Amino acid sequence: MARARTRSWHWRFDAPIGAVWPVLADTARFNEAAGLPKHRIEETPQPDGSVLYTATAKQGPFHLAWRELPVNWVSDGWFEHCRVFSRGPLSRLCATFRLTPAEGGGCTAEYRLEAEPAGPVGRLILATVFFKAAGESFARLAEQAGRFAQGARDRPYDYQAPPVDAARRQRVERMVEAIEASGNGHGLARRLADFLLSAQEVDLARIRPIALARRWQLPERHLIELCLEATRAGLLELSWELLCPRCRVGKAGTAALDRLPAGAHCDTCNIDYDRDFSSNVELSFRPAEAVRPIVFGEYCLLGPMSTPHIKVHVTVPAGATRRIEARLAPGPYRLRSLEKGPELDVELAEGAGFPAVILGERTVEAGAPAPIGALELVNRTPWARTFVVEDRTWVTEALTADRVTALQAFRDLFSDQVLRPGDEVAVRRVTLLFTDLAASTALYGRIGDARAYHLVREHFAFLGRLVRDHDGAVVKTIGDAIMAAFADPVQALAAARAAQQSIAGFNAENPDGPILLKIGLHGGPCIAVTLNERLDYFGGTVNLAARLQGQSRGGDIVLSEALAAEPAVAALLRDLPVERASARLKGFDEPVPFLRIAGELPPPLP
């Protein structure tokens, strides 16, 4: 066996570990910035339930092939990444990175490479250029990462994007103008175009509008509407994907919602799973091919920042026990293995040690806690297993289908994005708002059908603007009524209040009025279906929301007791004039309790 050669580099950062780790542990971004090539991964399930990851790439004159071992890491601590080569000048390459708190603040980092040559060429490379070139590249990237962690840079690493010819730039300019003229650009089309032409590929392969909004510190709805309009203009392409519930990486991508399968298989995790609009159907974006082609492949399959919800990811040999340093914050966690198998949810209390994670062939158990700052991993199976400790409080940045389909811009721009006829998808939570006009028959009799029709259309436009401004969507109109959907119940209530508070202004501008609004609200689970060539909702939640609107007297807001009990909604109701009541509603066996927000009612209709 050829003798391995090692080299270590050390750096000091003024920024804390929490700021440095997300940059330097982002192995895909680091590898791209270092000039490493993308590689193709093949995932092959094994008889023991694990997955064999093999990869191929070309670097310089060498064609490389290797086995990718699962990356080991403890979040905010260390990672270890090894490749075993079957083709190329090296037989093995391991990178180990570790962060340690520094005296007086900040942190220190050690980056260590261990390489074994596969033959004379490998020995020559390791003896001459390999470590020197790596050290120079790593030092440059570490300096840039440190400045980014301190807020002194706009992006983590210097990056030379592909050149843009004059014809392509002109096309992009026309797209930018069209986006801004649409009303959905929010003055951001130029910034988005510059981002697409200059960013690293790791930022562009799956653009998540919510993540981009948080990075740019802008309203999420503005970025979502921007990306939707940019797709319509040809700047972006969209993709519906089913997120794996374990690694949370998208699978089974398609550009049309009606082609999205009812389930998918994740080769990485070797599991099958079903779709759920509220949890794992994601809409993401990428640059259009004519704007910037993105090469297929990976810079790193599963590194620490590819799955930031995973705090511990460590392989333990068959029948072995491993104790590691791991300082985990109090809160809820999920214990499992990378391989297909059972899961266990645990809660780490303040000041308590983390329980030992014990893996059996068909079980995962929580054992006696280790001392604070340590974690014991016990493998009682006859196979090597990769232990996973997953943070259950981690907030996803995925734009889920239940949210985007409840936005007006989506329904305006992509009304053709519907489910297959007869298909239905579970929606875990949606808040529905129904309105109607009080005494509409008298209104038609007083001003005539033509003028009343015009007034009703104006009131639809008035309500549509309010619904959109509160991150909702008008699903349909029914006679004089609208049905609107919201992903956030707080926004639904805010839209209802805005409607009642603004109706006096609407009436002042429309002399054929006044009109008096009746509003009902309820939220809960339902199913999404295609009705009359549009996405619609069906189920008991829809029925109750519609019935509650019927309990409105006009000028008030009626909402279900269940919706009012939600913590964020309850907080808004504390300072409002609320009446409690109940009524027998058609289709419901028992009286339904509800709340009425009275406020100041508009003048009675003539």
HELIX and SHEET records of a PDB file:
HELIX    1   1 ILE A   17  LEU A   24  1                                   8    
HELIX    2   2 THR A   27  ALA A   33  1                                   7    
HELIX    3   3 PRO A  120  ALA A  127  1                                   8    
HELIX    4   4 PHE A  130  ALA A  149  1                                  20    
HELIX    5   5 ALA A  166  SER A  182  1                                  17    
HELIX    6   6 ALA A  189  SER A  198  1                                  10    
HELIX    7   7 GLU A  201  LEU A  204  1                                   4    
HELIX    8   8 PRO A  209  TRP A  216  1                                   8    
HELIX    9   9 GLU A  220  ALA A  233  1                                  14    
HELIX   10  10 LEU A  257  ARG A  259  5                                   3    
HELIX   11  11 ALA A  401  VAL A  404  1                                   4    
HELIX   12  12 GLN A  408  LEU A  413  1                                   6    
HELIX   13  13 SER A  440  ILE A  447  1                                   8    
HELIX   14  14 ASP A  449  ASP A  469  1                                  21    
HELIX   15  15 PRO A  489  GLU A  509  1                                  21    
HELIX   16  16 GLY A  540  GLY A  550  1                                  11    
HELIX   17  17 GLU A  561  ALA A  564  1                                   4    
HELIX   18  18 PRO A  567  LEU A  573  1                                   7    
SHEET    1   A 7 ARG A   5  PHE A  13  0                                        
SHEET    2   A 7 CYS A 107  PRO A 117 -1                                        
SHEET    3   A 7 LEU A  90  PRO A 101 -1                                        
SHEET    4   A 7 TRP A  78  ARG A  87 -1                                        
SHEET    5   A 7 PHE A  62  GLU A  68 -1                                        
SHEET    6   A 7 VAL A  51  GLN A  59 -1                                        
SHEET    7   A 7 ARG A  40  PRO A  45 -1                                        
SHEET    1   B 9 ARG A   5  PHE A  13  0                                        
SHEET    2   B 9 CYS A 107  PRO A 117 -1                                        
SHEET    3   B 9 LEU A  90  PRO A 101 -1                                        
SHEET    4   B 9 TRP A  78  ARG A  87 -1                                        
SHEET    5   B 9 ASN A  72  VAL A  74 -1                                        
SHEET    6   B 9 ILE A 310  VAL A 316 -1                                        
SHEET    7   B 9 ARG A 385  ASP A 391 -1                                        
SHEET    8   B 9 GLY A 331  SER A 337 -1                                        
SHEET    9   B 9 LEU A 344  LEU A 348 -1                                        
SHEET    1   C 3 GLY A 250  THR A 254  0                                        
SHEET    2   C 3 LEU A 236  LEU A 243 -1                                        
SHEET    3   C 3 VAL A 281  PRO A 287 -1                                        
SHEET    1   D 2 GLY A 263  CYS A 266  0                                        
SHEET    2   D 2 ILE A 271  ASP A 274 -1                                        
SHEET    1   E 4 THR A 321  GLU A 325  0                                        
SHEET    2   E 4 ALA A 374  ASN A 379 -1                                        
SHEET    3   E 4 PRO A 355  LEU A 359  1                                        
SHEET    4   E 4 VAL A 364  PRO A 369 -1                                        
SHEET    1   F 5 GLY A 472  ILE A 478  0                                        
SHEET    2   F 5 ALA A 481  PHE A 486 -1                                        
SHEET    3   F 5 VAL A 425  LEU A 437 -1                                        
SHEET    4   F 5 LEU A 517  LEU A 531 -1                                        
SHEET    5   F 5 ARG A 534  PHE A 538 -1                                        
SHEET    1   G 7 GLY A 472  ILE A 478  0                                        
SHEET    2   G 7 ALA A 481  PHE A 486 -1                                        
SHEET    3   G 7 VAL A 425  LEU A 437 -1                                        
SHEET    4   G 7 LEU A 517  LEU A 531 -1                                        
SHEET    5   G 7 ILE A 557  SER A 560  1                                        
SHEET    6   G 7 VAL A 592  ILE A 597 -1                                        
SHEET    7   G 7 VAL A 578  ALA A 583 -1                                        
END                                                                             
